Amino acid sequence: MVSQLINEFDTLGLYFGLAGIFFFIGMAIQDVLKKGDVPKFGRFIVWLVLFLGCSGFIAKGLIQVFWQGAGVA
């Protein structure tokens, strides 16, 4: 029981950590694009990919935890 709970938090922490890393890399790219002559549409695409990537990692982590809790995975 406790071992399963630790594994669930491990999985959730992994995916939240990946989302954080993805976010900080995206923010660094955004900062570089701000300094250059990049149109606003290009920065919008970076924000869109950044949002989808972070939300994808978070969703994957939550789904994995719920599936492990239900005994599916």
All heavy atoms as TSV, in Angstrom:
chain	resi	resn	atom	element	x	y	z
A	1	MET	N	N	0.831	-1.193	0.000
A	1	MET	CA	C	0.000	0.000	0.000
A	1	MET	C	C	0.872	1.252	0.000
A	1	MET	O	O	0.726	2.114	-0.844
A	1	MET	CB	C	-0.918	-0.045	1.221
A	1	MET	CG	C	-1.706	1.195	1.445
A	1	MET	SD	S	-3.122	1.206	0.366
A	1	MET	CE	C	-3.907	2.677	0.937
A	2	VAL	N	N	1.783	1.350	0.949
A	2	VAL	CA	C	2.657	2.521	1.036
A	2	VAL	C	C	3.597	2.558	-0.162
A	2	VAL	O	O	3.861	3.628	-0.730
A	2	VAL	CB	C	3.446	2.522	2.363
A	2	VAL	CG1	C	4.459	3.640	2.389
A	2	VAL	CG2	C	2.495	2.614	3.542
A	3	SER	N	N	4.082	1.389	-0.581
A	3	SER	CA	C	4.968	1.314	-1.733
A	3	SER	C	C	4.264	1.811	-2.996
A	3	SER	O	O	4.856	2.520	-3.808
A	3	SER	CB	C	5.432	-0.114	-1.932
A	3	SER	OG	O	6.196	-0.221	-3.091
A	4	GLN	N	N	2.999	1.444	-3.150
A	4	GLN	CA	C	2.232	1.893	-4.319
A	4	GLN	C	C	2.035	3.410	-4.278
A	4	GLN	O	O	2.143	4.081	-5.301
A	4	GLN	CB	C	0.879	1.195	-4.375
A	4	GLN	CG	C	0.067	1.576	-5.583
A	4	GLN	CD	C	-1.283	0.906	-5.602
A	4	GLN	OE1	O	-1.641	0.179	-4.667
A	4	GLN	NE2	N	-2.051	1.144	-6.640
A	5	LEU	N	N	1.777	3.944	-3.110
A	5	LEU	CA	C	1.598	5.387	-2.956
A	5	LEU	C	C	2.887	6.134	-3.287
A	5	LEU	O	O	2.871	7.163	-3.968
A	5	LEU	CB	C	1.151	5.705	-1.528
A	5	LEU	CG	C	0.755	7.146	-1.240
A	5	LEU	CD1	C	-0.429	7.557	-2.115
A	5	LEU	CD2	C	0.410	7.310	0.223
A	6	ILE	N	N	4.015	5.598	-2.842
A	6	ILE	CA	C	5.312	6.213	-3.152
A	6	ILE	C	C	5.564	6.178	-4.655
A	6	ILE	O	O	6.040	7.156	-5.238
A	6	ILE	CB	C	6.438	5.516	-2.371
A	6	ILE	CG1	C	6.325	5.849	-0.888
A	6	ILE	CG2	C	7.808	5.921	-2.908
A	6	ILE	CD1	C	7.255	5.057	-0.009
A	7	ASN	N	N	5.231	5.069	-5.314
A	7	ASN	CA	C	5.408	4.972	-6.764
A	7	ASN	C	C	4.530	5.977	-7.504
A	7	ASN	O	O	4.940	6.553	-8.508
A	7	ASN	CB	C	5.096	3.561	-7.257
A	7	ASN	CG	C	6.192	2.590	-6.904
A	7	ASN	OD1	O	7.327	2.985	-6.668
A	7	ASN	ND2	N	5.842	1.317	-6.850
A	8	GLU	N	N	3.307	6.191	-7.004
A	8	GLU	CA	C	2.421	7.165	-7.635
A	8	GLU	C	C	2.984	8.573	-7.512
A	8	GLU	O	O	2.975	9.344	-8.476
A	8	GLU	CB	C	1.026	7.094	-7.019
A	8	GLU	CG	C	0.267	5.844	-7.393
A	8	GLU	CD	C	-1.076	5.749	-6.702
A	8	GLU	OE1	O	-1.518	6.747	-6.112
A	8	GLU	OE2	O	-1.678	4.668	-6.771
A	9	PHE	N	N	3.487	8.931	-6.339
A	9	PHE	CA	C	4.072	10.257	-6.165
A	9	PHE	C	C	5.356	10.402	-6.974
A	9	PHE	O	O	5.666	11.475	-7.472
A	9	PHE	CB	C	4.339	10.553	-4.691
A	9	PHE	CG	C	3.109	10.951	-3.939
A	9	PHE	CD1	C	2.723	10.256	-2.816
A	9	PHE	CD2	C	2.333	12.018	-4.357
A	9	PHE	CE1	C	1.592	10.623	-2.110
A	9	PHE	CE2	C	1.198	12.390	-3.667
A	9	PHE	CZ	C	0.823	11.683	-2.540
A	10	ASP	N	N	6.092	9.319	-7.117
A	10	ASP	CA	C	7.305	9.318	-7.946
A	10	ASP	C	C	6.958	9.634	-9.396
A	10	ASP	O	O	7.594	10.470	-10.036
A	10	ASP	CB	C	7.972	7.947	-7.873
A	10	ASP	CG	C	9.405	8.018	-7.415
A	10	ASP	OD1	O	9.847	9.113	-7.042
A	10	ASP	OD2	O	10.063	6.960	-7.432
A	11	THR	N	N	5.939	8.960	-9.905
A	11	THR	CA	C	5.502	9.174	-11.280
A	11	THR	C	C	4.993	10.592	-11.475
A	11	THR	O	O	5.336	11.263	-12.442
A	11	THR	CB	C	4.394	8.168	-11.649
A	11	THR	OG1	O	4.904	6.847	-11.482
A	11	THR	CG2	C	3.940	8.352	-13.071
A	12	LEU	N	N	4.185	11.054	-10.552
A	12	LEU	CA	C	3.628	12.401	-10.654
A	12	LEU	C	C	4.740	13.443	-10.597
A	12	LEU	O	O	4.751	14.394	-11.381
A	12	LEU	CB	C	2.617	12.634	-9.531
A	12	LEU	CG	C	1.762	13.878	-9.641
A	12	LEU	CD1	C	0.928	13.839	-10.911
A	12	LEU	CD2	C	0.849	13.985	-8.438
A	13	GLY	N	N	5.702	13.246	-9.718
A	13	GLY	CA	C	6.830	14.169	-9.613
A	13	GLY	C	C	7.669	14.192	-10.876
A	13	GLY	O	O	8.134	15.254	-11.302
A	14	LEU	N	N	7.844	13.040	-11.491
A	14	LEU	CA	C	8.607	12.965	-12.737
A	14	LEU	C	C	7.961	13.812	-13.815
A	14	LEU	O	O	8.625	14.629	-14.458
A	14	LEU	CB	C	8.706	11.513	-13.199
A	14	LEU	CG	C	9.241	11.307	-14.622
A	14	LEU	CD1	C	10.734	11.604	-14.666
A	14	LEU	CD2	C	8.957	9.910	-15.090
A	15	TYR	N	N	6.666	13.644	-14.004
A	15	TYR	CA	C	5.998	14.382	-15.079
A	15	TYR	C	C	5.859	15.872	-14.765
A	15	TYR	O	O	5.947	16.704	-15.670
A	15	TYR	CB	C	4.650	13.741	-15.413
A	15	TYR	CG	C	4.837	12.461	-16.186
A	15	TYR	CD1	C	4.562	11.233	-15.612
A	15	TYR	CD2	C	5.333	12.481	-17.482
A	15	TYR	CE1	C	4.768	10.050	-16.320
A	15	TYR	CE2	C	5.542	11.315	-18.190
A	15	TYR	CZ	C	5.244	10.105	-17.598
A	15	TYR	OH	O	5.458	8.955	-18.293
A	16	PHE	N	N	5.653	16.226	-13.514
A	16	PHE	CA	C	5.622	17.644	-13.158
A	16	PHE	C	C	7.011	18.261	-13.329
A	16	PHE	O	O	7.138	19.409	-13.745
A	16	PHE	CB	C	5.109	17.850	-11.735
A	16	PHE	CG	C	3.616	17.987	-11.656
A	16	PHE	CD1	C	2.821	16.889	-11.428
A	16	PHE	CD2	C	3.018	19.220	-11.826
A	16	PHE	CE1	C	1.448	17.011	-11.365
A	16	PHE	CE2	C	1.650	19.351	-11.758
A	16	PHE	CZ	C	0.851	18.245	-11.530
A	17	GLY	N	N	8.047	17.497	-13.037
A	17	GLY	CA	C	9.412	17.973	-13.259
A	17	GLY	C	C	9.697	18.175	-14.740
A	17	GLY	O	O	10.305	19.173	-15.137
A	18	LEU	N	N	9.252	17.248	-15.572
A	18	LEU	CA	C	9.417	17.394	-17.019
A	18	LEU	C	C	8.655	18.610	-17.534
A	18	LEU	O	O	9.145	19.333	-18.397
A	18	LEU	CB	C	8.948	16.127	-17.738
A	18	LEU	CG	C	9.863	14.925	-17.624
A	18	LEU	CD1	C	9.194	13.697	-18.240
A	18	LEU	CD2	C	11.186	15.187	-18.301
A	19	ALA	N	N	7.461	18.836	-17.002
A	19	ALA	CA	C	6.687	20.016	-17.404
A	19	ALA	C	C	7.424	21.291	-17.008
A	19	ALA	O	O	7.468	22.256	-17.773
A	19	ALA	CB	C	5.300	19.987	-16.771
A	20	GLY	N	N	8.036	21.309	-15.836
A	20	GLY	CA	C	8.786	22.480	-15.391
A	20	GLY	C	C	9.999	22.735	-16.261
A	20	GLY	O	O	10.282	23.878	-16.647
A	21	ILE	N	N	10.722	21.684	-16.600
A	21	ILE	CA	C	11.887	21.827	-17.475
A	21	ILE	C	C	11.458	22.338	-18.846
A	21	ILE	O	O	12.073	23.248	-19.413
A	21	ILE	CB	C	12.646	20.487	-17.594
A	21	ILE	CG1	C	13.332	20.158	-16.265
A	21	ILE	CG2	C	13.651	20.520	-18.735
A	21	ILE	CD1	C	13.898	18.752	-16.205
A	22	PHE	N	N	10.384	21.768	-19.376
A	22	PHE	CA	C	9.863	22.205	-20.669
A	22	PHE	C	C	9.474	23.677	-20.616
A	22	PHE	O	O	9.749	24.442	-21.540
A	22	PHE	CB	C	8.645	21.351	-21.034
A	22	PHE	CG	C	8.234	21.440	-22.466
A	22	PHE	CD1	C	8.850	20.652	-23.417
A	22	PHE	CD2	C	7.227	22.298	-22.869
A	22	PHE	CE1	C	8.467	20.725	-24.739
A	22	PHE	CE2	C	6.845	22.374	-24.183
A	22	PHE	CZ	C	7.464	21.582	-25.127
A	23	PHE	N	N	8.856	24.094	-19.516
A	23	PHE	CA	C	8.437	25.489	-19.357
A	23	PHE	C	C	9.643	26.420	-19.341
A	23	PHE	O	O	9.657	27.444	-20.032
A	23	PHE	CB	C	7.630	25.638	-18.064
A	23	PHE	CG	C	7.222	27.053	-17.785
A	23	PHE	CD1	C	6.180	27.634	-18.477
A	23	PHE	CD2	C	7.885	27.796	-16.836
A	23	PHE	CE1	C	5.804	28.942	-18.219
A	23	PHE	CE2	C	7.517	29.101	-16.569
A	23	PHE	CZ	C	6.468	29.675	-17.267
A	24	PHE	N	N	10.674	26.088	-18.582
A	24	PHE	CA	C	11.833	26.967	-18.488
A	24	PHE	C	C	12.612	27.035	-19.800
A	24	PHE	O	O	13.138	28.088	-20.169
A	24	PHE	CB	C	12.741	26.552	-17.334
A	24	PHE	CG	C	12.168	26.903	-15.997
A	24	PHE	CD1	C	11.944	25.941	-15.048
A	24	PHE	CD2	C	11.834	28.210	-15.700
A	24	PHE	CE1	C	11.407	26.262	-13.813
A	24	PHE	CE2	C	11.283	28.551	-14.475
A	24	PHE	CZ	C	11.075	27.573	-13.521
A	25	ILE	N	N	12.687	25.934	-20.531
A	25	ILE	CA	C	13.325	25.966	-21.840
A	25	ILE	C	C	12.522	26.854	-22.791
A	25	ILE	O	O	13.076	27.664	-23.531
A	25	ILE	CB	C	13.491	24.536	-22.405
A	25	ILE	CG1	C	14.546	23.777	-21.614
A	25	ILE	CG2	C	13.848	24.575	-23.890
A	25	ILE	CD1	C	14.645	22.315	-21.965
A	26	GLY	N	N	11.208	26.727	-22.747
A	26	GLY	CA	C	10.350	27.568	-23.583
A	26	GLY	C	C	10.472	29.036	-23.234
A	26	GLY	O	O	10.470	29.900	-24.118
A	27	MET	N	N	10.598	29.342	-21.937
A	27	MET	CA	C	10.753	30.746	-21.529
A	27	MET	C	C	12.088	31.292	-22.012
A	27	MET	O	O	12.181	32.464	-22.393
A	27	MET	CB	C	10.632	30.878	-20.013
A	27	MET	CG	C	9.238	30.631	-19.486
A	27	MET	SD	S	8.001	31.712	-20.189
A	27	MET	CE	C	8.488	33.262	-19.480
A	28	ALA	N	N	13.126	30.481	-22.011
A	28	ALA	CA	C	14.420	30.924	-22.515
A	28	ALA	C	C	14.341	31.202	-24.019
A	28	ALA	O	O	14.874	32.210	-24.504
A	28	ALA	CB	C	15.487	29.873	-22.233
A	29	ILE	N	N	13.657	30.334	-24.752
A	29	ILE	CA	C	13.473	30.562	-26.187
A	29	ILE	C	C	12.672	31.837	-26.418
A	29	ILE	O	O	12.992	32.636	-27.296
A	29	ILE	CB	C	12.791	29.339	-26.840
A	29	ILE	CG1	C	13.724	28.133	-26.817
A	29	ILE	CG2	C	12.349	29.656	-28.262
A	29	ILE	CD1	C	13.061	26.837	-27.226
A	30	GLN	N	N	11.633	32.029	-25.623
A	30	GLN	CA	C	10.806	33.235	-25.740
A	30	GLN	C	C	11.639	34.491	-25.485
A	30	GLN	O	O	11.491	35.487	-26.177
A	30	GLN	CB	C	9.647	33.152	-24.745
A	30	GLN	CG	C	8.716	34.321	-24.776
A	30	GLN	CD	C	7.849	34.356	-26.008
A	30	GLN	OE1	O	7.736	33.385	-26.732
A	30	GLN	NE2	N	7.240	35.480	-26.245
A	31	ASP	N	N	12.529	34.447	-24.522
A	31	ASP	CA	C	13.375	35.597	-24.204
A	31	ASP	C	C	14.305	35.917	-25.368
A	31	ASP	O	O	14.513	37.085	-25.707
A	31	ASP	CB	C	14.170	35.324	-22.936
A	31	ASP	CG	C	14.871	36.552	-22.408
A	31	ASP	OD1	O	14.255	37.646	-22.445
A	31	ASP	OD2	O	16.023	36.427	-21.948
A	32	VAL	N	N	14.854	34.885	-25.987
A	32	VAL	CA	C	15.728	35.093	-27.140
A	32	VAL	C	C	14.935	35.672	-28.308
A	32	VAL	O	O	15.403	36.578	-29.004
A	32	VAL	CB	C	16.417	33.766	-27.544
A	32	VAL	CG1	C	17.103	33.891	-28.883
A	32	VAL	CG2	C	17.396	33.343	-26.465
A	33	LEU	N	N	13.721	35.179	-28.514
A	33	LEU	CA	C	12.902	35.683	-29.617
A	33	LEU	C	C	12.489	37.136	-29.394
A	33	LEU	O	O	12.318	37.889	-30.353
A	33	LEU	CB	C	11.658	34.818	-29.801
A	33	LEU	CG	C	11.887	33.408	-30.343
A	33	LEU	CD1	C	10.566	32.666	-30.425
A	33	LEU	CD2	C	12.563	33.447	-31.690
A	34	LYS	N	N	12.301	37.548	-28.139
A	34	LYS	CA	C	11.927	38.926	-27.834
A	34	LYS	C	C	13.020	39.904	-28.239
A	34	LYS	O	O	12.741	41.007	-28.676
A	34	LYS	CB	C	11.678	39.088	-26.334
A	34	LYS	CG	C	10.264	39.070	-25.923
A	34	LYS	CD	C	10.209	39.439	-24.458
A	34	LYS	CE	C	8.884	39.088	-23.872
A	34	LYS	NZ	N	8.834	39.371	-22.451
A	35	LYS	N	N	14.259	39.492	-28.074
A	35	LYS	CA	C	15.390	40.383	-28.352
A	35	LYS	C	C	15.629	40.554	-29.849
A	35	LYS	O	O	16.189	41.550	-30.274
A	35	LYS	CB	C	16.648	39.866	-27.673
A	35	LYS	CG	C	16.566	39.955	-26.170
A	35	LYS	CD	C	17.788	39.397	-25.508
A	35	LYS	CE	C	17.605	39.462	-23.993
A	35	LYS	NZ	N	18.683	38.826	-23.278
A	36	GLY	N	N	15.214	39.591	-30.655
A	36	GLY	CA	C	15.418	39.674	-32.100
A	36	GLY	C	C	14.210	40.296	-32.786
A	36	GLY	O	O	13.233	40.700	-32.159
A	37	ASP	N	N	14.294	40.376	-34.086
A	37	ASP	CA	C	13.182	40.906	-34.876
A	37	ASP	C	C	12.295	39.762	-35.340
A	37	ASP	O	O	12.236	39.420	-36.523
A	37	ASP	CB	C	13.714	41.680	-36.082
A	37	ASP	CG	C	14.414	42.964	-35.686
A	37	ASP	OD1	O	14.030	43.503	-34.626
A	37	ASP	OD2	O	15.321	43.402	-36.407
A	38	VAL	N	N	11.589	39.166	-34.401
A	38	VAL	CA	C	10.702	38.049	-34.692
A	38	VAL	C	C	9.270	38.568	-34.613
A	38	VAL	O	O	8.909	39.260	-33.661
A	38	VAL	CB	C	10.905	36.897	-33.681
A	38	VAL	CG1	C	9.938	35.768	-33.957
A	38	VAL	CG2	C	12.333	36.408	-33.741
A	39	PRO	N	N	8.453	38.275	-35.619
A	39	PRO	CA	C	7.072	38.760	-35.565
A	39	PRO	C	C	6.295	38.148	-34.398
A	39	PRO	O	O	6.670	37.097	-33.866
A	39	PRO	CB	C	6.487	38.311	-36.905
A	39	PRO	CG	C	7.423	37.304	-37.454
A	39	PRO	CD	C	8.750	37.525	-36.815
A	40	LYS	N	N	5.236	38.834	-34.012
A	40	LYS	CA	C	4.430	38.355	-32.879
A	40	LYS	C	C	3.849	36.976	-33.137
A	40	LYS	O	O	3.647	36.205	-32.216
A	40	LYS	CB	C	3.319	39.357	-32.574
A	40	LYS	CG	C	3.833	40.615	-31.953
A	40	LYS	CD	C	2.679	41.453	-31.441
A	40	LYS	CE	C	3.221	42.768	-30.956
A	40	LYS	NZ	N	3.438	42.807	-29.539
A	41	PHE	N	N	3.575	36.658	-34.398
A	41	PHE	CA	C	3.029	35.335	-34.720
A	41	PHE	C	C	4.008	34.233	-34.349
A	41	PHE	O	O	3.619	33.186	-33.843
A	41	PHE	CB	C	2.674	35.256	-36.210
A	41	PHE	CG	C	2.076	33.937	-36.607
A	41	PHE	CD1	C	0.786	33.621	-36.222
A	41	PHE	CD2	C	2.804	33.013	-37.331
A	41	PHE	CE1	C	0.229	32.408	-36.568
A	41	PHE	CE2	C	2.260	31.804	-37.683
A	41	PHE	CZ	C	0.960	31.498	-37.306
A	42	GLY	N	N	5.292	34.470	-34.554
A	42	GLY	CA	C	6.316	33.486	-34.184
A	42	GLY	C	C	6.360	33.270	-32.689
A	42	GLY	O	O	6.493	32.143	-32.204
A	43	ARG	N	N	6.238	34.357	-31.929
A	43	ARG	CA	C	6.215	34.224	-30.468
A	43	ARG	C	C	4.945	33.521	-30.007
A	43	ARG	O	O	4.956	32.771	-29.038
A	43	ARG	CB	C	6.354	35.593	-29.817
A	43	ARG	CG	C	7.773	36.111	-29.917
A	43	ARG	CD	C	7.948	37.356	-29.140
A	43	ARG	NE	N	7.540	38.472	-30.003
A	43	ARG	CZ	C	7.472	39.723	-29.619
A	43	ARG	NH1	N	7.765	40.053	-28.390
A	43	ARG	NH2	N	7.121	40.659	-30.452
A	44	PHE	N	N	3.834	33.756	-30.706
A	44	PHE	CA	C	2.582	33.074	-30.373
A	44	PHE	C	C	2.727	31.567	-30.551
A	44	PHE	O	O	2.256	30.785	-29.723
A	44	PHE	CB	C	1.438	33.606	-31.240
A	44	PHE	CG	C	0.158	32.847	-31.080
A	44	PHE	CD1	C	-0.601	32.988	-29.931
A	44	PHE	CD2	C	-0.262	31.962	-32.058
A	44	PHE	CE1	C	-1.775	32.264	-29.773
A	44	PHE	CE2	C	-1.429	31.238	-31.912
A	44	PHE	CZ	C	-2.191	31.392	-30.765
A	45	ILE	N	N	3.391	31.149	-31.621
A	45	ILE	CA	C	3.611	29.717	-31.867
A	45	ILE	C	C	4.447	29.112	-30.740
A	45	ILE	O	O	4.167	28.015	-30.254
A	45	ILE	CB	C	4.287	29.489	-33.235
A	45	ILE	CG1	C	3.379	29.943	-34.369
A	45	ILE	CG2	C	4.700	28.046	-33.426
A	45	ILE	CD1	C	2.085	29.164	-34.479
A	46	VAL	N	N	5.476	29.844	-30.287
A	46	VAL	CA	C	6.305	29.356	-29.179
A	46	VAL	C	C	5.449	29.189	-27.926
A	46	VAL	O	O	5.532	28.181	-27.227
A	46	VAL	CB	C	7.498	30.296	-28.914
A	46	VAL	CG1	C	8.203	29.927	-27.622
A	46	VAL	CG2	C	8.472	30.243	-30.068
A	47	TRP	N	N	4.593	30.168	-27.621
A	47	TRP	CA	C	3.727	30.064	-26.448
A	47	TRP	C	C	2.750	28.906	-26.572
A	47	TRP	O	O	2.464	28.208	-25.601
A	47	TRP	CB	C	2.953	31.366	-26.223
A	47	TRP	CG	C	3.720	32.344	-25.428
A	47	TRP	CD1	C	4.316	33.479	-25.878
A	47	TRP	CD2	C	4.012	32.279	-24.024
A	47	TRP	NE1	N	4.953	34.111	-24.849
A	47	TRP	CE2	C	4.786	33.411	-23.711
A	47	TRP	CE3	C	3.712	31.372	-23.019
A	47	TRP	CZ2	C	5.247	33.654	-22.420
A	47	TRP	CZ3	C	4.166	31.616	-21.743
A	47	TRP	CH2	C	4.919	32.739	-21.451
A	48	LEU	N	N	2.223	28.691	-27.777
A	48	LEU	CA	C	1.282	27.592	-27.995
A	48	LEU	C	C	1.958	26.243	-27.752
A	48	LEU	O	O	1.424	25.383	-27.047
A	48	LEU	CB	C	0.721	27.666	-29.417
A	48	LEU	CG	C	-0.326	26.628	-29.778
A	48	LEU	CD1	C	-1.579	26.859	-28.948
A	48	LEU	CD2	C	-0.647	26.708	-31.249
A	49	VAL	N	N	3.156	26.058	-28.313
A	49	VAL	CA	C	3.890	24.805	-28.120
A	49	VAL	C	C	4.266	24.638	-26.647
A	49	VAL	O	O	4.173	23.549	-26.088
A	49	VAL	CB	C	5.137	24.767	-29.034
A	49	VAL	CG1	C	6.049	23.612	-28.677
A	49	VAL	CG2	C	4.714	24.690	-30.479
A	50	LEU	N	N	4.660	25.738	-26.016
A	50	LEU	CA	C	5.005	25.714	-24.597
A	50	LEU	C	C	3.808	25.283	-23.749
A	50	LEU	O	O	3.914	24.398	-22.901
A	50	LEU	CB	C	5.486	27.098	-24.166
A	50	LEU	CG	C	5.827	27.329	-22.714
A	50	LEU	CD1	C	7.076	26.556	-22.363
A	50	LEU	CD2	C	6.027	28.805	-22.463
A	51	PHE	N	N	2.654	25.865	-24.000
A	51	PHE	CA	C	1.444	25.525	-23.244
A	51	PHE	C	C	1.039	24.075	-23.470
A	51	PHE	O	O	0.744	23.342	-22.525
A	51	PHE	CB	C	0.300	26.457	-23.638
A	51	PHE	CG	C	-1.017	26.060	-23.043
A	51	PHE	CD1	C	-1.274	26.286	-21.704
A	51	PHE	CD2	C	-1.979	25.456	-23.822
A	51	PHE	CE1	C	-2.484	25.908	-21.144
A	51	PHE	CE2	C	-3.187	25.076	-23.272
A	51	PHE	CZ	C	-3.445	25.304	-21.933
A	52	LEU	N	N	1.032	23.645	-24.723
A	52	LEU	CA	C	0.623	22.272	-25.022
A	52	LEU	C	C	1.606	21.251	-24.451
A	52	LEU	O	O	1.196	20.197	-23.960
A	52	LEU	CB	C	0.476	22.084	-26.531
A	52	LEU	CG	C	-0.674	22.842	-27.183
A	52	LEU	CD1	C	-0.635	22.656	-28.687
A	52	LEU	CD2	C	-2.000	22.403	-26.616
A	53	GLY	N	N	2.889	21.563	-24.492
A	53	GLY	CA	C	3.885	20.648	-23.945
A	53	GLY	C	C	3.761	20.507	-22.444
A	53	GLY	O	O	3.752	19.397	-21.906
A	54	CYS	N	N	3.639	21.629	-21.741
A	54	CYS	CA	C	3.510	21.581	-20.278
A	54	CYS	C	C	2.228	20.885	-19.859
A	54	CYS	O	O	2.228	20.033	-18.979
A	54	CYS	CB	C	3.548	22.997	-19.696
A	54	CYS	SG	S	5.167	23.744	-19.762
A	55	SER	N	N	1.123	21.241	-20.496
A	55	SER	CA	C	-0.143	20.616	-20.122
A	55	SER	C	C	-0.147	19.135	-20.482
A	55	SER	O	O	-0.752	18.325	-19.781
A	55	SER	CB	C	-1.314	21.337	-20.784
A	55	SER	OG	O	-1.215	21.287	-22.185
A	56	GLY	N	N	0.548	18.759	-21.545
A	56	GLY	CA	C	0.636	17.343	-21.913
A	56	GLY	C	C	1.393	16.525	-20.881
A	56	GLY	O	O	0.962	15.432	-20.507
A	57	PHE	N	N	2.525	17.044	-20.405
A	57	PHE	CA	C	3.274	16.333	-19.364
A	57	PHE	C	C	2.473	16.224	-18.068
A	57	PHE	O	O	2.459	15.177	-17.423
A	57	PHE	CB	C	4.606	17.037	-19.078
A	57	PHE	CG	C	5.681	16.734	-20.073
A	57	PHE	CD1	C	6.403	17.747	-20.660
A	57	PHE	CD2	C	5.985	15.430	-20.410
A	57	PHE	CE1	C	7.409	17.473	-21.574
A	57	PHE	CE2	C	6.981	15.143	-21.322
A	57	PHE	CZ	C	7.689	16.164	-21.906
A	58	ILE	N	N	1.794	17.301	-17.688
A	58	ILE	CA	C	0.997	17.278	-16.460
A	58	ILE	C	C	-0.161	16.293	-16.594
A	58	ILE	O	O	-0.430	15.499	-15.688
A	58	ILE	CB	C	0.514	18.689	-16.105
A	58	ILE	CG1	C	1.714	19.553	-15.681
A	58	ILE	CG2	C	-0.533	18.664	-15.005
A	58	ILE	CD1	C	1.403	21.018	-15.525
A	59	ALA	N	N	-0.838	16.321	-17.744
A	59	ALA	CA	C	-1.954	15.395	-17.960
A	59	ALA	C	C	-1.467	13.947	-17.953
A	59	ALA	O	O	-2.115	13.073	-17.374
A	59	ALA	CB	C	-2.648	15.719	-19.274
A	60	LYS	N	N	-0.332	13.690	-18.590
A	60	LYS	CA	C	0.215	12.327	-18.608
A	60	LYS	C	C	0.525	11.838	-17.199
A	60	LYS	O	O	0.242	10.697	-16.845
A	60	LYS	CB	C	1.479	12.301	-19.487
A	60	LYS	CG	C	2.276	11.023	-19.422
A	60	LYS	CD	C	1.554	9.858	-20.018
A	60	LYS	CE	C	2.483	8.649	-20.028
A	60	LYS	NZ	N	1.771	7.416	-19.948
A	61	GLY	N	N	1.094	12.716	-16.383
A	61	GLY	CA	C	1.393	12.341	-15.005
A	61	GLY	C	C	0.145	12.042	-14.201
A	61	GLY	O	O	0.086	11.048	-13.471
A	62	LEU	N	N	-0.869	12.883	-14.345
A	62	LEU	CA	C	-2.116	12.667	-13.601
A	62	LEU	C	C	-2.826	11.393	-14.062
A	62	LEU	O	O	-3.327	10.618	-13.247
A	62	LEU	CB	C	-3.034	13.874	-13.755
A	62	LEU	CG	C	-2.565	15.141	-13.054
A	62	LEU	CD1	C	-3.490	16.304	-13.383
A	62	LEU	CD2	C	-2.483	14.941	-11.553
A	63	ILE	N	N	-2.863	11.166	-15.368
A	63	ILE	CA	C	-3.496	9.955	-15.894
A	63	ILE	C	C	-2.759	8.714	-15.405
A	63	ILE	O	O	-3.377	7.734	-14.989
A	63	ILE	CB	C	-3.552	9.996	-17.432
A	63	ILE	CG1	C	-4.572	11.040	-17.885
A	63	ILE	CG2	C	-3.883	8.635	-18.016
A	63	ILE	CD1	C	-4.525	11.350	-19.358
A	64	GLN	N	N	-1.432	8.762	-15.416
A	64	GLN	CA	C	-0.641	7.621	-14.957
A	64	GLN	C	C	-0.934	7.314	-13.489
A	64	GLN	O	O	-1.081	6.163	-13.108
A	64	GLN	CB	C	0.846	7.916	-15.160
A	64	GLN	CG	C	1.757	6.757	-14.866
A	64	GLN	CD	C	1.708	5.701	-15.952
A	64	GLN	OE1	O	1.323	5.977	-17.077
A	64	GLN	NE2	N	2.094	4.498	-15.597
A	65	VAL	N	N	-1.024	8.356	-12.661
A	65	VAL	CA	C	-1.290	8.151	-11.236
A	65	VAL	C	C	-2.675	7.554	-11.031
A	65	VAL	O	O	-2.861	6.625	-10.251
A	65	VAL	CB	C	-1.132	9.480	-10.462
A	65	VAL	CG1	C	-1.726	9.381	-9.074
A	65	VAL	CG2	C	0.334	9.845	-10.372
A	66	PHE	N	N	-3.663	8.057	-11.760
A	66	PHE	CA	C	-5.022	7.529	-11.591
A	66	PHE	C	C	-5.124	6.096	-12.085
A	66	PHE	O	O	-5.809	5.268	-11.489
A	66	PHE	CB	C	-6.051	8.413	-12.295
A	66	PHE	CG	C	-6.261	9.723	-11.594
A	66	PHE	CD1	C	-6.234	10.901	-12.308
A	66	PHE	CD2	C	-6.469	9.786	-10.234
A	66	PHE	CE1	C	-6.437	12.125	-11.677
A	66	PHE	CE2	C	-6.671	10.988	-9.586
A	66	PHE	CZ	C	-6.646	12.166	-10.314
A	67	TRP	N	N	-4.417	5.783	-13.185
A	67	TRP	CA	C	-4.447	4.396	-13.691
A	67	TRP	C	C	-3.745	3.459	-12.740
A	67	TRP	O	O	-4.186	2.337	-12.516
A	67	TRP	CB	C	-3.808	4.307	-15.057
A	67	TRP	CG	C	-4.737	4.692	-16.177
A	67	TRP	CD1	C	-6.022	5.130	-16.065
A	67	TRP	CD2	C	-4.446	4.691	-17.563
A	67	TRP	NE1	N	-6.537	5.408	-17.277
A	67	TRP	CE2	C	-5.600	5.144	-18.233
A	67	TRP	CE3	C	-3.318	4.370	-18.291
A	67	TRP	CZ2	C	-5.662	5.259	-19.600
A	67	TRP	CZ3	C	-3.386	4.481	-19.675
A	67	TRP	CH2	C	-4.542	4.921	-20.322
A	68	GLN	N	N	-2.624	3.898	-12.152
A	68	GLN	CA	C	-1.928	3.042	-11.183
A	68	GLN	C	C	-2.805	2.859	-9.949
A	68	GLN	O	O	-2.839	1.778	-9.365
A	68	GLN	CB	C	-0.591	3.660	-10.788
A	68	GLN	CG	C	0.488	3.487	-11.809
A	68	GLN	CD	C	1.790	4.136	-11.395
A	68	GLN	OE1	O	1.859	4.833	-10.382
A	68	GLN	NE2	N	2.838	3.927	-12.181
A	69	GLY	N	N	-3.509	3.896	-9.551
A	69	GLY	CA	C	-4.387	3.800	-8.384
A	69	GLY	C	C	-5.541	2.844	-8.622
A	69	GLY	O	O	-6.022	2.170	-7.708
A	70	ALA	N	N	-6.002	2.772	-9.872
A	70	ALA	CA	C	-7.105	1.882	-10.207
A	70	ALA	C	C	-6.622	0.470	-10.521
A	70	ALA	O	O	-7.431	-0.425	-10.699
A	70	ALA	CB	C	-7.874	2.429	-11.398
A	71	GLY	N	N	-5.303	0.295	-10.606
A	71	GLY	CA	C	-4.758	-1.036	-10.880
A	71	GLY	C	C	-4.719	-1.392	-12.353
A	71	GLY	O	O	-4.530	-2.537	-12.711
A	72	VAL	N	N	-4.911	-0.405	-13.239
A	72	VAL	CA	C	-4.913	-0.669	-14.678
A	72	VAL	C	C	-3.493	-0.807	-15.212
A	72	VAL	O	O	-3.194	-1.686	-15.994
A	72	VAL	CB	C	-5.667	0.450	-15.443
A	72	VAL	CG1	C	-5.593	0.236	-16.942
A	72	VAL	CG2	C	-7.111	0.501	-14.975
A	73	ALA	N	N	-2.599	0.111	-14.767
A	73	ALA	CA	C	-1.231	0.088	-15.292
A	73	ALA	C	C	-0.294	-0.557	-14.305
A	73	ALA	O	O	-0.436	-0.533	-13.130
A	73	ALA	CB	C	-0.762	1.506	-15.584
